[in-house]
Amino acid sequence: MKVLLIYFLVINVLEFGIAGYDKSMAIKQKRRIPENTLFFLAFIGGSIGLLTAMFLFTHKTSKISFILKFAGIILFQIAIGYLIFTYK
């Protein structure tokens, strides 16, 4: 269980940092981090990091397609968590 908590801490800090970096590159109009990279990191456990970065940096908050895809990832994670903890 301790390893899992460390994993989630690391992946969320990584996702937060990458989203913050992407926002700074957007401001400078430089090469950006692909959305699929942000989605992948969120999917494997970095949802809290991305959500925090979105609100703190106001990053991708007006892009409806991004928000809908991200919401789908969160709903999928909630469903999987529900199945794991319900049928244990």
C-alpha positions as CSV (number, residue, x, y, z in Angstrom):
1,M,0.0,0.0,0.0
2,K,2.9,2.4,0.8
3,V,4.4,1.8,-2.7
4,L,1.0,2.6,-4.3
5,L,0.8,5.9,-2.3
6,I,4.3,6.9,-3.4
7,Y,3.5,6.0,-7.0
8,F,0.4,8.3,-6.9
9,L,2.4,11.1,-5.3
10,V,5.1,10.9,-7.9
11,I,2.7,10.6,-10.9
12,N,0.6,13.5,-9.7
13,V,3.6,15.8,-9.1
14,L,5.0,14.8,-12.5
15,E,1.6,15.5,-14.2
16,F,1.3,18.9,-12.4
17,G,4.8,19.9,-13.4
18,I,4.3,18.9,-17.1
19,A,1.0,20.8,-17.2
20,G,2.6,23.8,-15.7
21,Y,5.5,23.6,-18.2
22,D,3.0,23.2,-21.1
23,K,1.2,26.4,-19.8
24,S,4.5,28.3,-19.8
25,M,5.3,27.1,-23.3
26,A,1.8,28.2,-24.4
27,I,2.4,31.7,-23.1
28,K,5.8,31.9,-24.9
29,Q,4.2,30.4,-28.0
30,K,6.8,27.6,-28.1
31,R,6.6,23.9,-28.7
32,R,3.9,22.3,-26.5
33,I,3.4,19.0,-24.7
34,P,0.9,16.9,-26.7
35,E,-2.5,16.6,-25.1
36,N,-2.3,12.8,-25.4
37,T,0.7,12.9,-23.1
38,L,-1.3,14.9,-20.5
39,F,-4.2,12.4,-20.9
40,F,-2.0,9.4,-20.6
41,L,-0.4,10.6,-17.4
42,A,-3.9,11.5,-16.0
43,F,-5.2,8.0,-17.0
44,I,-2.4,6.2,-15.2
45,G,-3.1,8.1,-12.0
46,G,-2.2,11.7,-12.4
47,S,-5.7,13.1,-12.6
48,I,-5.4,15.1,-9.3
49,G,-2.2,16.7,-10.6
50,L,-3.7,17.7,-13.9
51,L,-6.9,19.0,-12.2
52,T,-4.9,21.0,-9.8
53,A,-2.7,22.4,-12.6
54,M,-5.8,23.3,-14.7
55,F,-7.2,25.4,-11.9
56,L,-4.0,26.9,-10.6
57,F,-2.6,27.8,-14.0
58,T,-6.0,28.3,-15.7
59,H,-4.7,25.9,-18.3
60,K,-7.0,24.2,-20.8
61,T,-10.0,25.4,-18.8
62,S,-11.7,27.0,-21.8
63,K,-11.1,24.1,-24.2
64,I,-14.3,22.1,-24.1
65,S,-12.9,19.0,-26.0
66,F,-10.1,18.7,-23.5
67,I,-12.4,19.0,-20.5
68,L,-14.8,16.4,-21.9
69,K,-12.0,13.9,-22.6
70,F,-10.5,14.5,-19.1
71,A,-13.9,14.1,-17.5
72,G,-14.2,10.8,-19.3
73,I,-10.9,9.7,-17.8
74,I,-12.0,10.7,-14.3
75,L,-15.4,8.9,-14.7
76,F,-13.6,5.8,-15.9
77,Q,-11.2,5.9,-12.9
78,I,-14.2,6.4,-10.5
79,A,-15.9,3.4,-12.1
80,I,-12.8,1.2,-11.8
81,G,-12.3,2.3,-8.2
82,Y,-15.9,1.5,-7.4
83,L,-15.6,-2.0,-8.9
84,I,-12.4,-2.7,-7.0
85,F,-13.7,-1.6,-3.6
86,T,-17.2,-3.0,-4.0
87,Y,-16.2,-6.5,-5.2
88,K,-13.3,-7.2,-2.9
